[in-house]
């Protein structure tokens, strides 16, 4: 069930907008900064700016009359419940910086890894003090911090979803009719070449089991002989949930529409059949 927007609407202190583009930054046909190559790697400059502004939001946003930044308190709540998910009120983002909220809502799929990295930087800058356990300990520096937005203002019905929503941050309404068992999912794999022994790290999985295209060793041309190093790979839990339109949302004489939703990380096993 969607949560109501915060009743407090007083504007916080002025926040930075996205920095101006460098005169050397190329633009794509849509008018956004293009990705530029440095040393063989592509850098998404706009995404990097969004990450930095979002980090400033986490550090600076305060509720009216609050003594300390809101997400300092949220981080302490994460520590107390031993969570790795930071819950962010999207109404706060809208009040902090309109350009930032538009970038997140319109191109969430593009920026989501950068937003998670901003959350991790925020947590790493606030290391544990006395009698406080760290959220990311020194023996697990590769541990990820996940992000979950709530209070997203525009709710859509299932039959209103179309291609225009691909890649956007969207909230939908419906009733849960079925849940699957929880299963492991490989997110990033570390592979060992069985020909030369070279190790390739952080291979993103493209919605299926994905191995490196070719060995990075210049003298090795292996493309198919790989061994997954499980201890050095990243896994998470996932669960499939089926949502269905409620009777109030269905036009007269229509059959209910349904949608399968994939849940990951700490929100698995949170939904039950009958939940709305």
FENNOR-V804610 format. One record per residue. N is the residue number from 1. D_CENTER is the distance of its C-alpha to the mean C-alpha in Angstrom with 2 decimals. Layout:
BEGIN
N,D_CENTER / N,D_CENTER
END
This chain:
BEGIN
1,20.71 / 2,19.08 / 3,19.65 / 4,22.03 / 5,21.25 / 6,22.43 / 7,26.16 / 8,26.10 / 9,25.93 / 10,27.60 / 11,26.02 / 12,24.93 / 13,26.24 / 14,25.79 / 15,22.53 / 16,22.17 / 17,21.39 / 18,19.93 / 19,22.55 / 20,25.14 / 21,24.96 / 22,27.18 / 23,30.34 / 24,29.59 / 25,26.19 / 26,26.55 / 27,25.26 / 28,24.24 / 29,26.11 / 30,23.55 / 31,24.25 / 32,20.99 / 33,21.28 / 34,21.61 / 35,20.28 / 36,23.07 / 37,24.21 / 38,25.16 / 39,26.97 / 40,25.71 / 41,21.97 / 42,20.20 / 43,18.59 / 44,16.49 / 45,18.19 / 46,16.62 / 47,13.05 / 48,14.61 / 49,16.23 / 50,13.21 / 51,11.74 / 52,15.20 / 53,15.68 / 54,12.53 / 55,13.91 / 56,17.22 / 57,15.96 / 58,14.87 / 59,18.28 / 60,20.48 / 61,19.64 / 62,22.43 / 63,23.73 / 64,27.36 / 65,29.83 / 66,27.24 / 67,28.45 / 68,25.22 / 69,21.71 / 70,19.72 / 71,16.73 / 72,19.33 / 73,20.43 / 74,17.02 / 75,16.68 / 76,20.15 / 77,19.23 / 78,16.48 / 79,19.31 / 80,21.82 / 81,19.97 / 82,18.79 / 83,15.14 / 84,12.12 / 85,9.75 / 86,9.99 / 87,10.80 / 88,11.05 / 89,13.85 / 90,13.29 / 91,17.08 / 92,16.95 / 93,14.93 / 94,17.53 / 95,20.33 / 96,19.26 / 97,18.88 / 98,19.38 / 99,18.48 / 100,15.06 / 101,14.33 / 102,15.77 / 103,13.74 / 104,10.37 / 105,12.04 / 106,13.88 / 107,11.65 / 108,8.04 / 109,8.00 / 110,9.67 / 111,7.90 / 112,4.11 / 113,5.67 / 114,7.94 / 115,6.29 / 116,5.43 / 117,8.94 / 118,10.34 / 119,9.70 / 120,11.38 / 121,14.08 / 122,14.70 / 123,15.28 / 124,17.36 / 125,19.48 / 126,20.36 / 127,21.86 / 128,23.89 / 129,27.24 / 130,30.31 / 131,29.98 / 132,26.17 / 133,24.21 / 134,21.36 / 135,17.79 / 136,17.58 / 137,21.14 / 138,23.07 / 139,23.54 / 140,19.84 / 141,18.47 / 142,15.99 / 143,14.20 / 144,10.43 / 145,8.96 / 146,6.00 / 147,5.10 / 148,6.93 / 149,8.94 / 150,12.56 / 151,15.74 / 152,14.56 / 153,18.09 / 154,18.61 / 155,19.04 / 156,20.14 / 157,22.39 / 158,21.80 / 159,24.63 / 160,23.27 / 161,20.29 / 162,21.21 / 163,20.33 / 164,19.72 / 165,16.42 / 166,15.03 / 167,11.84 / 168,11.85 / 169,10.14 / 170,12.90 / 171,14.42 / 172,17.25 / 173,20.15 / 174,22.12 / 175,23.60 / 176,22.52 / 177,25.37 / 178,24.39 / 179,22.12 / 180,22.26 / 181,22.65 / 182,19.85 / 183,19.69 / 184,18.32 / 185,16.07 / 186,16.26 / 187,13.06 / 188,14.97 / 189,18.73 / 190,21.51 / 191,24.71 / 192,28.32 / 193,30.74 / 194,33.73 / 195,36.08 / 196,35.68 / 197,33.45 / 198,30.84 / 199,27.28 / 200,24.22 / 201,20.93 / 202,17.23 / 203,17.90 / 204,14.76 / 205,15.60 / 206,15.99 / 207,15.94 / 208,19.15 / 209,20.78 / 210,20.76 / 211,23.22 / 212,23.94 / 213,25.96 / 214,28.68 / 215,29.60 / 216,29.08 / 217,32.59 / 218,34.84 / 219,37.71 / 220,35.81 / 221,35.00 / 222,33.36 / 223,31.02 / 224,31.15 / 225,32.16 / 226,29.17 / 227,28.58 / 228,25.18 / 229,25.08 / 230,23.30 / 231,23.49 / 232,21.65 / 233,18.90 / 234,15.51 / 235,15.51 / 236,13.71 / 237,15.10 / 238,14.58 / 239,16.66 / 240,17.81 / 241,18.68 / 242,21.05 / 243,21.18 / 244,24.36 / 245,25.78 / 246,27.88 / 247,31.58 / 248,31.33 / 249,28.91 / 250,31.08 / 251,33.76 / 252,37.25 / 253,38.26 / 254,34.78 / 255,33.12 / 256,29.74 / 257,26.67 / 258,24.04 / 259,20.52 / 260,18.84 / 261,15.29 / 262,13.41 / 263,12.11 / 264,10.59 / 265,10.90 / 266,12.72 / 267,12.93 / 268,15.31 / 269,18.87 / 270,18.05 / 271,19.32 / 272,23.01 / 273,25.23 / 274,26.47 / 275,23.49 / 276,22.69
END
